[in-house]
Amino acid sequence: MDSQRSHTDGFTLIELLVVLAILGLLAGVVGPQVMKFLDSSKSKTAKLQIDNLAATLDLYRLEVGRYPSTSEGLEALVRNTAGLDSWNGPYLTQGGVPTDPWGNPYHYRFPGEHGGFDLWTFGADNREGGEGEGADLHSWD
């Protein structure tokens, strides 16, 4: 009798985490080199940071089983604020939660009104609305 187990198609959590880690390393090494040669604005930088934080929040959710609460905020990505056994951070390697390019903290809400979570900055003017560099940037755009 054949004792071989049948394998299902798909990826394991470990494989997905390895791929995410490799992509993160590539983005960390290649991204700054590419950005030197591009005429980028602070708005583009903020959008990239929002996308990076959103991906990090997704990784947090994969490991912990939920997104951080609004009260835990983005700080949960660098410290185990809720005392969770499944927390495997810090998830951000910059030494803390980054601020937007204008020096203001990013705004975070869970549950989100526009998706699983909402992550945004008010731009250069640090007020809702605005145009150009003062325009709001969101994770749901």
Long-range contacts (C-beta under 8 A, 24 or more apart in sequence): 13-62, 16-62, 17-59, 17-62, 20-55, 20-59, 27-52, 41-133, 42-101, 42-102, 42-124, 42-133, 43-101, 43-123, 43-132, 43-133, 43-135, 43-137, 45-101, 46-100, 46-101, 46-121, 46-123, 46-137, 47-137, 47-141, 49-98, 49-100, 49-101, 49-106, 50-106, 50-119, 50-120, 50-121, 50-137, 50-138, 50-139, 51-139, 53-77, 53-98, 53-106, 53-119, 53-139, 54-117, 54-119, 54-139, 56-91, 56-92, 57-117, 57-119, 59-91, 60-89, 60-91, 61-116, 63-87, 63-88, 67-110, 67-111, 67-116, 67-117, 68-108, 68-110, 69-110, 70-108, 70-109, 70-110, 73-97, 73-108, 74-106, 74-108, 102-126, 112-140, 114-138, 114-139, 114-140, 115-139, 115-140
